[in-house]
Amino acid sequence: MRKRMLVLGMVLSLLFGMSVTAYGADLPTATFDGSDEIKYNYSALENFGSAFSDMLPGEERSQEIVLKNTGSQAA
């Protein structure tokens, strides 16, 4: 009986553990397409999204920003 409960617990944990889907936040992207403007995929342009919005002096943070050149000219 104890083994059956253990097996049932393991099966249920695998079943529920694999059904959880995690979605990561989109990376901030700056795209240049040859026009006069650079297009961004986030709305708070002054803070590069929300990563630096409540930053204090002396605090260190880093963020990955994807740069894309979709224009016909070489980078």
MODELLER restraints for C-alpha pairs under 7 A, 6 or more apart:
rsr = mdl.restraints
at = mdl.atoms
rsr.add(forms.Gaussian(group=physical.xy_distance, feature=features.Distance(at['CA:27:A'], at['CA:64:A']), mean=6.90, stdev=0.5))
rsr.add(forms.Gaussian(group=physical.xy_distance, feature=features.Distance(at['CA:27:A'], at['CA:65:A']), mean=6.31, stdev=0.5))
rsr.add(forms.Gaussian(group=physical.xy_distance, feature=features.Distance(at['CA:27:A'], at['CA:66:A']), mean=6.83, stdev=0.5))
rsr.add(forms.Gaussian(group=physical.xy_distance, feature=features.Distance(at['CA:28:A'], at['CA:41:A']), mean=6.21, stdev=0.5))
rsr.add(forms.Gaussian(group=physical.xy_distance, feature=features.Distance(at['CA:28:A'], at['CA:42:A']), mean=6.41, stdev=0.5))
rsr.add(forms.Gaussian(group=physical.xy_distance, feature=features.Distance(at['CA:28:A'], at['CA:65:A']), mean=5.11, stdev=0.5))
rsr.add(forms.Gaussian(group=physical.xy_distance, feature=features.Distance(at['CA:28:A'], at['CA:66:A']), mean=6.23, stdev=0.5))
rsr.add(forms.Gaussian(group=physical.xy_distance, feature=features.Distance(at['CA:29:A'], at['CA:40:A']), mean=5.73, stdev=0.5))
rsr.add(forms.Gaussian(group=physical.xy_distance, feature=features.Distance(at['CA:29:A'], at['CA:41:A']), mean=5.67, stdev=0.5))
rsr.add(forms.Gaussian(group=physical.xy_distance, feature=features.Distance(at['CA:29:A'], at['CA:65:A']), mean=5.72, stdev=0.5))
rsr.add(forms.Gaussian(group=physical.xy_distance, feature=features.Distance(at['CA:29:A'], at['CA:66:A']), mean=4.60, stdev=0.5))
rsr.add(forms.Gaussian(group=physical.xy_distance, feature=features.Distance(at['CA:29:A'], at['CA:67:A']), mean=5.87, stdev=0.5))
rsr.add(forms.Gaussian(group=physical.xy_distance, feature=features.Distance(at['CA:30:A'], at['CA:38:A']), mean=6.44, stdev=0.5))
rsr.add(forms.Gaussian(group=physical.xy_distance, feature=features.Distance(at['CA:30:A'], at['CA:39:A']), mean=5.69, stdev=0.5))
rsr.add(forms.Gaussian(group=physical.xy_distance, feature=features.Distance(at['CA:30:A'], at['CA:40:A']), mean=4.71, stdev=0.5))
rsr.add(forms.Gaussian(group=physical.xy_distance, feature=features.Distance(at['CA:30:A'], at['CA:41:A']), mean=6.97, stdev=0.5))
rsr.add(forms.Gaussian(group=physical.xy_distance, feature=features.Distance(at['CA:30:A'], at['CA:66:A']), mean=6.28, stdev=0.5))
rsr.add(forms.Gaussian(group=physical.xy_distance, feature=features.Distance(at['CA:30:A'], at['CA:67:A']), mean=5.02, stdev=0.5))
rsr.add(forms.Gaussian(group=physical.xy_distance, feature=features.Distance(at['CA:30:A'], at['CA:68:A']), mean=6.25, stdev=0.5))
rsr.add(forms.Gaussian(group=physical.xy_distance, feature=features.Distance(at['CA:31:A'], at['CA:38:A']), mean=5.72, stdev=0.5))
rsr.add(forms.Gaussian(group=physical.xy_distance, feature=features.Distance(at['CA:31:A'], at['CA:39:A']), mean=5.12, stdev=0.5))
rsr.add(forms.Gaussian(group=physical.xy_distance, feature=features.Distance(at['CA:31:A'], at['CA:40:A']), mean=6.39, stdev=0.5))
rsr.add(forms.Gaussian(group=physical.xy_distance, feature=features.Distance(at['CA:31:A'], at['CA:67:A']), mean=6.00, stdev=0.5))
rsr.add(forms.Gaussian(group=physical.xy_distance, feature=features.Distance(at['CA:31:A'], at['CA:68:A']), mean=4.64, stdev=0.5))
rsr.add(forms.Gaussian(group=physical.xy_distance, feature=features.Distance(at['CA:31:A'], at['CA:69:A']), mean=5.90, stdev=0.5))
rsr.add(forms.Gaussian(group=physical.xy_distance, feature=features.Distance(at['CA:31:A'], at['CA:70:A']), mean=6.97, stdev=0.5))
rsr.add(forms.Gaussian(group=physical.xy_distance, feature=features.Distance(at['CA:32:A'], at['CA:38:A']), mean=4.98, stdev=0.5))
rsr.add(forms.Gaussian(group=physical.xy_distance, feature=features.Distance(at['CA:32:A'], at['CA:39:A']), mean=6.48, stdev=0.5))
rsr.add(forms.Gaussian(group=physical.xy_distance, feature=features.Distance(at['CA:32:A'], at['CA:68:A']), mean=6.18, stdev=0.5))
rsr.add(forms.Gaussian(group=physical.xy_distance, feature=features.Distance(at['CA:32:A'], at['CA:69:A']), mean=4.90, stdev=0.5))
rsr.add(forms.Gaussian(group=physical.xy_distance, feature=features.Distance(at['CA:32:A'], at['CA:70:A']), mean=6.02, stdev=0.5))
rsr.add(forms.Gaussian(group=physical.xy_distance, feature=features.Distance(at['CA:32:A'], at['CA:71:A']), mean=6.51, stdev=0.5))
rsr.add(forms.Gaussian(group=physical.xy_distance, feature=features.Distance(at['CA:33:A'], at['CA:69:A']), mean=6.05, stdev=0.5))
rsr.add(forms.Gaussian(group=physical.xy_distance, feature=features.Distance(at['CA:33:A'], at['CA:70:A']), mean=4.71, stdev=0.5))
rsr.add(forms.Gaussian(group=physical.xy_distance, feature=features.Distance(at['CA:33:A'], at['CA:71:A']), mean=4.11, stdev=0.5))
rsr.add(forms.Gaussian(group=physical.xy_distance, feature=features.Distance(at['CA:34:A'], at['CA:71:A']), mean=4.63, stdev=0.5))
rsr.add(forms.Gaussian(group=physical.xy_distance, feature=features.Distance(at['CA:42:A'], at['CA:49:A']), mean=5.93, stdev=0.5))
rsr.add(forms.Gaussian(group=physical.xy_distance, feature=features.Distance(at['CA:43:A'], at['CA:49:A']), mean=6.64, stdev=0.5))
rsr.add(forms.Gaussian(group=physical.xy_distance, feature=features.Distance(at['CA:47:A'], at['CA:53:A']), mean=5.70, stdev=0.5))
rsr.add(forms.Gaussian(group=physical.xy_distance, feature=features.Distance(at['CA:69:A'], at['CA:75:A']), mean=6.83, stdev=0.5))
